[in-house]
């Protein structure tokens, strides 16, 4: 169980099932068994989806962050964020307004017209986070979010995640191998051979 305002880590050796679990939680992969609730709504029961439109569920409830920002190279920072909102049905004006609000919130509003190739690594990561927040997701799934960053920048990103989790009332699950950021998580779950250990409370 992960709750709004929490940032938790998912650890485990290669092949243990971390990415598979993340993709089931993100409504991308079909489960083989088990049950899941997302934002209080049962979505999997006895290994079966209870919602037919998983794309809509992802757009409404889930944000994704990848190891590298994966921004669309021919769209500027604002349009990279606005595109997600438009895919969810927002009109162009509302989408750009929300995108600009998020870029300002993440302190990259001054780079709103920059193309991805012109952004620094830290700026690109913040635009990617803005994109993940676009539809006010209840849960954010991050796969190795600090893999390409040094210790100082990784700490900055994790502090930003904490701000996002608390202020946006989102739950954040991050797959990571980075021991340098373990102290930034509320809880740490370990996965081995497809089995999940009870989460260790880091904050006490």
Buried (B, 14 or more C-beta within 10 A) or exposed (E): EBEBBBBBBBBBEEEBBBBBBBBBBBBBEEBEEEEBEBBEEEBBEEEEBBEEEBEEBBBBBBBBBBBBBBBEEEBBBBBBBBBBBBEBEBEEEEBBBBBBBBBEBBEBBEBBEBBBEEBEEBBBBBBBBBBBBBBEBBBBBBBBBBBBBEEEBBBBBBEBBBEBBEEBEBBBBBBBBBEBBBEBBBBBBBBEEEEBEEBBEBEE
